[in-house]
Amino acid sequence: MPGPYGDSLSLEISALDREPVRIEVADVSLPGTEGVFTVLPGHAPMVATITIGVLTATLLSGIRHSFAVSGGLVHVIQNKVLVLTQTAEMDTEIDLDRAEAARQRAEQELNNAKGTADVAFAEVALKRAIIRIRARRGESAGA
C-alpha cells in the first residue's frame, strides 16, 4: 500500500566532487553519526548528520547500489531525500584495485606515523579506503 506521499523516494546525492546523482528509489540506508538508519516512503521529515560510510539505495527495479560517502547532512521531507556530502562514489565507479592500493598505503602511513596529526590523517585515509572497498563490493551501510 503506498504511503501518504507515494511508494518511492526521490534521492539526490550532492557532492563537491561530482554532478548530483538523482534517482528514484524504494529505500535508502545511510551511515548516521548515531548509527545506520533507513528511510522508506512516508518517512517523517528530518535532518541528520552522516559520517564516512556506505550509503545503500534500492532502485525501484530491486537493484541495489552502494555509494562511498565522506559524511555530511541528509534532509528528508515528503519522500525527497537530499544528501549533502564532500565526496560520493557509486559502486560501479570505484576501481577495486586502486581502492585496495590506497588501503595498503594508508596502513603503511599509519604504521609509520610519528605524531598525533599523522596518525589522525592516516586513520581517515584508511577508513575512506575501506569504505570505498565495501561500497564496491556492495556491502550495506550496516555491514
N, C-alpha and C positions, 0 to 999 in steps of 0.2 A: 504494500500500500504506500503510495507516495506521501512524503512528509508535507508540511504546510507550504513549503517552497518548491516542491517537485521531488524527483528521485535522483538527482545528480548534483554535483558541486562544480562550480567554475573555479579552477585552481590557476592562480597566476604566481609564478616564481620570478621575482625581480631581483637580479643580482648586478653588482657593479661590473662584472667581467663578461657579460653576455646580454643579448637581446632577451626580453622577457619570454618566458615559456607560458603559454596559455593553453590549457587542456580541460576537457570535461572529464570528471572522474566520479567513481562510485563512492570512494572514500580516500582519505589521506591520513597517514600516520606521521607524526613529527617528533623530533628529539627535543622535548621541552626541558627547560632547566630544572624542573621538578620531576622529570620522568617522561617517558614516551606517552603521547596521547593521540587518540584517533578522532577525526572529525567525520561525521556522517551527515547526510542531508537532514535538514531541520535542526542542526546544532544551534544552541543558544549563542547570541553574539558574545564575542570575547576578543581580548588582545592578550597575547602571551609572548614570552621570550623563548627562543630556541637556542640550543647550543650546537657545537660542532657534532655532526652526526649524519645519520642516513634518514632521509625523508622518503617514504614509500607511498605511491599512489596507484590505485587500481582503476584502470580505464573502464569505460562502460562495457567494453568487449570482454572484460575479465583479465586482460593482460596487466601485469604489474610492472611498474618501473620504479627504480630507485634513483635518488639524487644524493650526491655528497654535498652537504651544505656546511657553511662555516659559522653558523649561528646567526642570530638576528631577531626579527619580530614576525609574528603571524597575527593577522586580523581576520576574524570570521564574522560575517554578517549576511543574512538572507541567502545562504548557500553559495556565497562567494568567499574564497579563501585566498588571501593575499599574503605571500611570504616575501619579506624583505631581508636580504642576506648579502654579504660581501661577495661570496662565490657560490656557484652551484654548478655541478657537473652531473649530467644524466648518465646512467649506467652504460648506455651504448656509446658514449663519447670517451669513456675512460680507457686508456691503454693499460692493461693489467701489468705488462712487463715494466712500463715506466713507473707505475704505482709501486710495484714490488721493489724496484731500484731505489725509489725515494724512501721507502720504509727502511731499507738497508742503510742508506746514507744517514737517515735520521737516527737510527740505532747507534751507528758509529759515532755520530756527533754527540749523542747522549753519553756514550762511554768515555769520550774524550773531553767532555765539558769541564771547564775549570771553575767557573763562578756561577752564582745564582742565575744571572741573566742568560748565560749559555745553556744552563740546564732547562730553564723555562722555554727558551726558544726551541731547543731540541725536542722537548716534550710536546709542544704544539705541532711541530713538523711531523713527529712520529704519529700523533693522534690523527692528523689530517691524512697522512699516507694510509693508515689503517682504515679510516673511514672511506677513502676512495676505493680501496680494495674490497671492502664489504659491500659498497654500493655496486661495484662492477659485478660482483658475484651474486647480486640480487638478494642479499641478506636484508632482513627487515630492520626497521628502526629499533626494535627491542631485542634484536639478536645479540 
